[in-house]
Amino acid sequence: MRMLIAAAILAGTLLQLAAPVRADDRVEDHERARRALEAGEIAPLDQILEEVAAHHQGTVVEIELAQEDGRWVYEVELVAKDGRLLRLRIDAKSKQLLAEDDD
């Protein structure tokens, strides 16, 4: 019984710590990306996807755009033809592949 109560308390605590994603956050992220594109700080997503397709066969399942150490980076996850999950980090302006990891 004590284990069940402890598990319930832990679950409740974890739920409180989980920050929900608000619609405002998504709009703000979209606007930040749009401004970066208009300012020439990043390449359009379709160009990034063309580069990915030219060098990797598979299906893109997730894309994120983040600013890291003053530079924009696209993080692309794709399922390769052989079933591996590939994580690509691509410089968002130069379209240069920065890192490639597979699981």
ROKOL-883566 format. One record per atom (N, C-alpha, C): y, z, x; atom name; residue number from 1. Coordinates in pm, whole numbers. Atoms other than C-alpha are relative to their C-alpha. Last residue first. Example, Ala and Ser with C-alpha at 12.3 -4.5 7.8 and 13.67 -1.06 7.14 Angstrom:
BEGIN
R      yy      zz      xx  name  resi
R    -119      -6     -82     N     2
R    -106     714    1367    CA     2
R     109      73     -77     C     2
R    -119       0      89     N     1
R    -450     780    1230    CA     1
R     120       0      90     C     1
END
This chain:
BEGIN
R      yy      zz      xx  name  resi
R      88    -114      36     N   103
R     482   -3298    1982    CA   103
R    -141     -49     -14     C   103
R      99      26     105     N   102
R     706   -3546    2160    CA   102
R     -85     125     -21     C   102
R     109     -98       3     N   101
R    1029   -3508    2350    CA   101
R     -98     -41    -108     C   101
R     106      37      92     N   100
R    1282   -3772    2451    CA   100
R    -112     103      12     C   100
R     127     -73     -10     N    99
R    1613   -3695    2616    CA    99
R     -96     -51    -104     C    99
R     -18    -117     -85     N    98
R    1953   -3848    2686    CA    98
R    -130      75      24     C    98
R     102    -100      27     N    97
R    1900   -4200    2552    CA    97
R      15     113     100     C    97
R      97     -24    -107     N    96
R    2228   -4388    2592    CA    96
R     -98     110     -40     C    96
R     132      34      53     N    95
R    2405   -4500    2273    CA    95
R    -110      17     105     C    95
R      55     104     -88     N    94
R    2736   -4484    2466    CA    94
R    -135     -54     -48     C    94
R     -99     103     -32     N    93
R    2924   -4301    2190    CA    93
R     -62    -114      81     C    93
R     -49      68     120     N    92
R    2659   -4096    2012    CA    92
R     105    -107      29     C    92
R    -146     -12      -9     N    91
R    2472   -4003    2328    CA    91
R      60     -86    -111     C    91
R     -70     122     -39     N    90
R    2112   -4004    2206    CA    90
R     150      27       3     C    90
R    -140     -41      -8     N    89
R    1867   -3716    2180    CA    89
R      75    -117      60     C    89
R     -87      72     -91     N    88
R    1527   -3834    2063    CA    88
R     140      59      -6     C    88
R    -138     -49      16     N    87
R    1259   -3618    1906    CA    87
R      84     -67     109     C    87
R     -91      17    -113     N    86
R     926   -3792    1865    CA    86
R     137      53     -36     C    86
R    -138     -21      40     N    85
R     657   -3672    1623    CA    85
R      86      -7     124     C    85
R     -78    -103     -71     N    84
R     326   -3826    1722    CA    84
R     140      10     -60     C    84
R      -4    -127      72     N    83
R     128   -4018    1458    CA    83
R      77     111      69     C    83
R     121     -76     -31     N    82
R      22   -4315    1674    CA    82
R       0     140     -62     C    82
R     116      68      58     N    81
R     281   -4542    1506    CA    81
R    -130      78      24     C    81
R      43     120     -70     N    80
R     551   -4290    1599    CA    80
R    -124     -58     -68     C    80
R     145      -4     -11     N    79
R     694   -4044    1348    CA    79
R     -42    -133      60     C    79
R      76     107      61     N    78
R    1065   -4023    1411    CA    78
R    -148      24      21     C    78
R     143     -29       2     N    77
R    1321   -3753    1476    CA    77
R     -71    -117     -67     C    77
R      80      84      88     N    76
R    1672   -3854    1580    CA    76
R    -146      43      12     C    76
R     136     -49     -17     N    75
R    1930   -3617    1726    CA    75
R     -85     -71    -105     C    75
R      89      23     114     N    74
R    2260   -3801    1760    CA    74
R    -137      56      37     C    74
R     139      36     -25     N    73
R    2487   -3641    2018    CA    73
R     -71     -23    -133     C    73
R      79      17     122     N    72
R    2865   -3611    2025    CA    72
R    -139     -50      36     C    72
R      41     137      29     N    71
R    3020   -3482    2346    CA    71
R     -85      -1    -126     C    71
R    -111      95       7     N    70
R    3231   -3174    2419    CA    70
R     -40    -144     -26     C    70
R     -75       2    -125     N    69
R    2944   -2957    2536    CA    69
R     107    -108       2     C    69
R      57     -87    -102     N    68
R    2736   -3047    2233    CA    68
R      80     -16     129     C    68
R     -86       4    -117     N    67
R    2878   -3194    1912    CA    67
R     -51     105      98     C    67
R     -54    -129     -44     N    66
R    2608   -3261    1659    CA    66
R      91     -21     119     C    66
R    -109      27     -93     N    65
R    2488   -3553    1452    CA    65
R      62     135      35     C    65
R    -110     -97       0     N    64
R    2151   -3513    1286    CA    64
R     104     -46     101     C    64
R    -109      31     -92     N    63
R    1890   -3768    1187    CA    63
R     106     109     -14     C    63
R    -116     -89       3     N    62
R    1551   -3708    1026    CA    62
R     101     -43     104     C    62
R      14    -100     108     N    61
R    1238   -3901     930    CA    61
R     118      96      -8     C    61
R     -98    -107     -16     N    60
R    1273   -4224    1128    CA    60
R     -10      93    -119     C    60
R     -83     -23     117     N    59
R     952   -4424    1099    CA    59
R      93     117      26     C    59
R      32    -114      85     N    58
R     780   -4568    1403    CA    58
R      97       9    -116     C    58
R      56      41     128     N    57
R     804   -4811    1690    CA    57
R     -37     124     -79     C    57
R     102     -90      57     N    56
R    1037   -4701    1966    CA    56
R     -47     -55    -134     C    56
R      78     -67    -104     N    55
R    1255   -4905    2205    CA    55
R    -113      88     -51     C    55
R      26      91    -112     N    54
R    1431   -5167    1992    CA    54
R     -94      62     105     C    54
R     103      97      39     N    53
R    1397   -4951    1679    CA    53
R     -36     -95     114     C    53
R     126     -73      15     N    52
R    1591   -4666    1842    CA    52
R    -113     -98     -30     C    52
R      45     -38    -134     N    51
R    1865   -4900    1958    CA    51
R    -135      72      -6     C    51
R      43     125     -64     N    50
R    1894   -5053    1609    CA    50
R     -54      29     140     C    50
R     133      30      52     N    49
R    1906   -4699    1463    CA    49
R     -55    -131      56     C    49
R      93     -97     -60     N    48
R    2199   -4612    1689    CA    48
R    -142     -31     -45     C    48
R      19      42    -139     N    47
R    2379   -4931    1585    CA    47
R     -97      93      73     C    47
R      87     117       0     N    46
R    2322   -4846    1216    CA    46
R     -23     -54     142     C    46
R     141     -37       8     N    45
R    2461   -4497    1277    CA    45
R     -92    -122       2     C    45
R      53      -6     136     N    44
R    2799   -4631    1385    CA    44
R    -151      27       2     C    44
R      40     132      49     N    43
R    2896   -4547    1742    CA    43
R     -51      15    -143     C    43
R     143      23      20     N    42
R    3079   -4221    1806    CA    42
R     -22    -144     -44     C    42
R      72    -101     -78     N    41
R    3419   -4114    1943    CA    41
R    -151     -16     -12     C    41
R      75      65    -106     N    40
R    3586   -4435    1825    CA    40
R     -78      97      89     C    40
R     -70     -22    -126     N    39
R    3848   -4241    1628    CA    39
R     -71     -67     118     C    39
R    -129      71       6     N    38
R    3718   -4387    1300    CA    38
R      78      13     131     C    38
R      27     144       1     N    37
R    3364   -4277    1389    CA    37
R     131     -78       2     C    37
R      47      34    -136     N    36
R    3476   -3925    1482    CA    36
R     -28    -149      11     C    36
R    -118      -1     -89     N    35
R    3676   -3901    1157    CA    35
R     -39     -38     143     C    35
R     -83     116      34     N    34
R    3373   -4006     953    CA    34
R     121     -10      91     C    34
R      67     119     -54     N    33
R    3152   -3754    1135    CA    33
R      82    -126     -28     C    33
R     -12     -10    -146     N    32
R    3399   -3471    1065    CA    32
R     -64    -123      66     C    32
R    -137      34     -36     N    31
R    3424   -3581     702    CA    31
R      21       3     151     C    31
R     -18     143      26     N    30
R    3048   -3580     657    CA    30
R     139     -44      43     C    30
R      73      71    -104     N    29
R    3019   -3237     819    CA    29
R      18    -152     -13     C    29
R     -74     -20    -124     N    28
R    3294   -3100     590    CA    28
R     -69     -74     116     C    28
R    -118      85      10     N    27
R    3124   -3252     285    CA    27
R      80      11     129     C    27
R      44     139     -14     N    26
R    2791   -3097     388    CA    26
R     119     -95      -5     C    26
R      41      22    -139     N    25
R    2951   -2757     445    CA    25
R     -40    -144      22     C    25
R    -122      14     -81     N    24
R    3132   -2772     109    CA    24
R     -33     -27     146     C    24
R     -45     139      12     N    23
R    2799   -2836     -66    CA    23
R     124     -23      84     C    23
R     -89      26     113     N    22
R    2683   -2500      64    CA    22
R      39    -147      -1     C    22
R     -90     111     -33     N    21
R    2382   -2455     284    CA    21
R      83     -30    -124     C    21
R      18     125      73     N    20
R    2233   -2114     211    CA    20
R     100    -105      46     C    20
R    -128      47      56     N    19
R    2244   -1852     485    CA    19
R     -23    -132     -73     C    19
R      -1     145      12     N    18
R    1908   -1684     538    CA    18
R     129     -44     -67     C    18
R     -52      60    -123     N    17
R    1977   -1326     642    CA    17
R      10    -151      -8     C    17
R    -143     -30      -8     N    16
R    1940   -1190     289    CA    16
R      63     -65     123     C    16
R     -70      81     100     N    15
R    1606   -1366     250    CA    15
R     150      23       4     C    15
R      -8     138     -50     N    14
R    1485   -1216     577    CA    14
R      73     -90     -99     C    14
R     -98       3    -109     N    13
R    1570    -866     457    CA    13
R      18    -141      52     C    13
R    -134     -15      59     N    12
R    1387    -917     129    CA    12
R     109      -7     104     C    12
R     -30     125      70     N    11
R    1079   -1048     309    CA    11
R     139       4     -60     C    11
R     -27     101    -102     N    10
R    1082    -750     547    CA    10
R      38    -134     -65     C    10
R    -131     -33     -58     N     9
R    1112    -505     256    CA     9
R      39    -105     104     C     9
R    -103      30     102     N     8
R     827    -675      70    CA     8
R     139      28      55     C     8
R     -12     146       9     N     7
R     608    -675     383    CA     7
R     108     -40    -100     C     7
R     -68      45    -122     N     6
R     677    -305     440    CA     6
R      20    -151      -2     C     6
R    -141     -40      13     N     5
R     586    -230      77    CA     5
R      79     -48     121     C     5
R     -57      84     104     N     4
R     262    -427     106    CA     4
R     149      30     -17     C     4
R     -16     134     -58     N     3
R     175    -261     437    CA     3
R      67     -93    -101     C     3
R    -116      -5     -90     N     2
R     238      83     285    CA     2
R      28    -137      61     C     2
R    -120       0      82     N     1
R       0       0       0    CA     1
R     126       0      86     C     1
END
